[in-house]
Amino acid sequence: METIVDRVVRAAGRYEGPGSGAESGAFTGVVEIRSVLDGLGAELTYRATGPDGAVLHDEHTLLALDMWSGEPTLFVLCSELNGLGQLVQSGESTFGNGRGKQGFELQIELELGDDTLEYVWSWGAPGDDLREQSRATLTRAD
């Protein structure tokens, strides 16, 4: 059975395009996807840069099947968060930490199309609803 890990590994390459964030405003996003260990996982490197060239977001993410549960899992390390986040697949192309309103809820969506990638970050502080915070609409550039 094909998993999202398989689909992302097949989509390996460089993607670039515009984005917008609730806090950052307009930016240019670049995502590079590489196959890891003969397709056991995929590394996603994501950088968002503002119009003035300032780096707004710098991220290194590993997508693989969790060795214990077998669930597709994103392991996210980025400049804004203090530590490594583990997000489990919660929809076809959506990953979340499952904390809900009781904690800091985080969700990442990576929607693959023909030579396109939508990369969406949503979060909600404790007590708040989950809300889209950033979206990059990227096209294959390699």
Secondary structure, DSSP 8 states (H G I E B T S, - for coil): ---HHHHHHHT-EEEEEEEEETTTEEEEEEEEEEEETTTTEEEEEEEEE-TTS-EEEEEEEEEEE-TTT--EEEEEEETTSSSEEEEEE-SSSEEE---GGGS-EEEEEEEEETTEEEEEEEEE-TTS--EEEEEEEEEE--
